[in-house]
Every structure is written in structure tokens, then in C-alpha cells.
Amino acid sequence: MKPLKTAVAESLARAPIIAVVRHADRAVAAGQARAFMRHGLEMIEVTFTVPGATELVRELLDLRPAGSAIRIGMGTVTTPARARAAVAAGSEFLVTPNVSAAVAGIAHDNALFLCMGGLTPSELVAAHELGADLLKVYPLPPVGGPAYLAVVRQPLGDLAPMLAGGGFGIEEIPAYRAAGAVAFGIGAPLLAPDEEATSRNIHRALALARGGQ
């Protein structure tokens, strides 16, 4: 059996969207996660802002079919306590909005894929030096979006690969991809009031994330 970190990296390469589950109503959040799982997304991030987030992770892991390539992880892992809770819940990857040596240490001790957040060059270099597998450049839209990412990558293109995060629409994915992002954190824009439209949104987002039109 391949290492978990390798399996997560392969899922992200096939479907380069981390689908963010973030809602104040736990039932709504659970419905979002199940929709993401049904329609081809392989990386599902349940944030700690969801009530009962760790219990939801356990439920999703139980719901996942045997042999599935879907990976369930936790986001907003801002503290060591949250990192330990995520590990205990069975989280298969960790996502942070911040740089934390303690969180990185827990991820490494448990051989988990780590997507660590930073915005400034200093933060991104620090996250890379802590062994992040993926750098979450966050929040991008308020500081210039793709233009900011393109400028940051000019001197930092030799660091770990970068994920674009911070809230943007599906049709903005190509601009972030052109700026150097290899993965995209997106949640609410993928969802629609009905199943068919949600499926269309997700498949459109995946096509753009993979470099299609």
C-alpha cells in the first residue's frame, strides 16, 4: 500500500481543487461535503469553523466507498490543539491559513500532507522551510488576485507548489493557473440549488483547473 501522503498528492494532481466545506450550519456543511464527494472532487476540506467538524470528518470517512480515491482533510488548522484533533479524527491532510511550526511538526510526525498558508514572501518561504507540501497563498483576491500571485512567484517559483486561496469564482481559475497556481481552494461557488447545476459547476471547475477550456 502506498503512503498516505503519496496518495493525497496523487488525488490532488488528478483533481486539483481542494473543495472547502465551511458553513455555520452543520447539516448544510454535511450536505455540501456529500455533494462534493458525489461529483468527482477528490480533496474535501472540512474547516474547523464547521460545528462538530471532527465528527463530520469521521462520518465522511465512514461514508466513503472502499477503495475510493477521495481524501478527507481538515482546514483552519491554526493551532497544535486543532492539529491533534484533526489527526485523532482521521484527517488525511491538513490545511492552515497561517504559518505554524507546531502544526507542521504534528503533520510531519503523522506523515500527513500539509498545505500551509501564507501571503507575504517571508511567510511563504517560512512555510516552505517547515516542509509544507503545498503553499496556500491566502487571501489572494483582496491583494490583487492573479497579479499578486504572478509577482510573488517570480522570485519564489522554486519553492513548493502553490494553491490559490481566498475566495474567487470558477471562471477565475484560468487566471490563477496562468499566474502559477497548481491547485485551487474553492467551495461555495461550486454549489447550486439543484444537483444538476452543482455537477455542471464542479465539472467545469475541474476542467479549468486541469488546464482545459
SVG drawing of the C-alpha trace seen along z (x, -y; Angstrom):
<svg xmlns="http://www.w3.org/2000/svg" viewBox="-32 -44 46 46">
<polyline fill="none" stroke="black" stroke-width="0.4" points="0.0,0.0 1.3,-3.4 2.0,-6.0 -1.0,-8.2 0.9,-11.4 1.6,-10.0 -2.0,-9.0 -3.1,-12.5 -0.7,-14.1 -1.9,-11.9 -5.5,-12.8 -4.6,-16.5 -2.8,-16.0 -5.8,-14.3 -8.4,-16.7 -6.5,-19.9 -9.3,-21.5 -9.5,-21.4 -13.2,-21.7 -13.7,-23.8 -16.6,-22.9 -17.3,-26.0 -20.8,-26.7 -22.2,-27.7 -25.0,-25.0 -23.6,-21.6 -26.3,-19.9 -25.7,-22.2 -22.0,-21.6 -22.5,-17.9 -24.7,-18.2 -22.0,-20.3 -19.4,-17.7 -21.5,-14.8 -22.2,-16.8 -18.5,-17.4 -17.9,-13.7 -20.6,-12.7 -19.4,-14.8 -15.7,-14.0 -13.8,-16.0 -11.1,-14.0 -9.9,-16.5 -12.6,-17.5 -11.5,-20.0 -13.8,-20.4 -12.8,-23.6 -12.8,-23.9 -15.3,-26.7 -18.0,-24.0 -19.8,-23.0 -18.7,-19.5 -16.1,-19.4 -14.1,-16.5 -17.3,-14.3 -18.2,-15.3 -14.8,-14.1 -15.4,-10.8 -18.8,-10.5 -17.4,-11.3 -14.6,-8.7 -17.3,-6.1 -19.4,-7.2 -16.5,-7.0 -16.7,-3.8 -13.9,-1.2 -11.0,-1.9 -12.2,-5.4 -9.6,-8.0 -11.4,-10.7 -9.4,-12.2 -10.9,-13.9 -8.9,-16.6 -9.3,-19.4 -8.8,-23.2 -8.4,-26.2 -5.9,-24.2 -4.5,-27.2 -3.2,-25.6 -1.5,-22.5 -4.7,-21.5 -6.6,-21.6 -3.9,-19.7 -4.0,-16.9 -7.9,-16.9 -7.7,-16.5 -5.3,-13.6 -7.5,-11.9 -10.5,-12.3 -8.6,-10.6 -7.9,-13.6 -5.8,-12.7 -4.4,-16.1 -4.1,-19.5 -4.8,-23.0 -3.8,-26.1 -4.3,-29.8 -1.2,-30.6 2.4,-29.6 2.8,-27.4 5.9,-25.4 4.0,-23.4 1.2,-22.4 3.9,-21.5 5.6,-19.3 2.4,-17.4 1.7,-16.9 5.2,-15.5 5.0,-13.3 1.9,-11.7 3.1,-11.6 0.2,-13.8 0.1,-16.0 0.4,-19.6 -1.0,-22.7 0.3,-25.7 -1.0,-29.2 1.0,-32.4 0.7,-35.6 4.0,-37.5 7.2,-36.3 8.6,-35.8 5.6,-33.7 5.7,-31.6 9.5,-30.9 8.9,-30.1 6.1,-27.6 8.4,-26.0 11.2,-25.7 8.8,-24.0 8.3,-21.3 4.8,-22.2 3.9,-20.0 1.7,-22.8 1.8,-26.5 -1.6,-28.1 -1.3,-31.7 -4.1,-33.4 -6.0,-35.6 -5.4,-36.5 -8.4,-38.5 -8.0,-41.4 -4.4,-42.0 -4.5,-41.7 -5.5,-38.2 -3.7,-36.6 -1.5,-39.6 -0.2,-39.3 0.4,-35.6 2.4,-36.1 4.6,-38.7 5.3,-36.6 6.2,-33.6 8.8,-35.5 11.4,-35.2 9.7,-32.2 8.9,-29.9 11.4,-27.3 9.5,-26.8 6.8,-24.1 3.9,-24.3 1.2,-26.9 -2.5,-26.8 -4.6,-29.9 -7.0,-30.6 -9.2,-33.3 -12.5,-33.3 -12.9,-33.6 -15.2,-32.3 -14.9,-29.3 -14.2,-31.3 -11.3,-33.0 -9.4,-29.7 -7.6,-30.0 -6.1,-33.4 -4.7,-31.9 -3.4,-28.9 -1.7,-31.2 -0.1,-33.0 1.4,-29.8 -1.1,-28.1 -1.2,-24.3 -4.3,-23.8 -7.3,-25.9 -9.2,-26.2 -12.8,-26.8 -16.1,-25.9 -19.4,-27.9 -19.1,-28.8 -19.2,-25.1 -22.6,-24.7 -26.0,-25.4 -29.6,-25.0 -30.0,-21.7 -27.9,-18.6 -27.6,-19.0 -26.2,-22.6 -23.8,-21.6 -22.5,-18.8 -22.0,-21.2 -20.2,-23.7 -17.8,-21.0 -17.0,-19.5 -16.4,-23.0 -14.1,-23.9 -12.2,-20.6 -11.8,-21.1 -10.4,-24.6 -8.1,-23.5 -6.6,-20.8 -5.9,-23.4 -8.9,-22.8 -11.4,-25.4"/>
</svg>
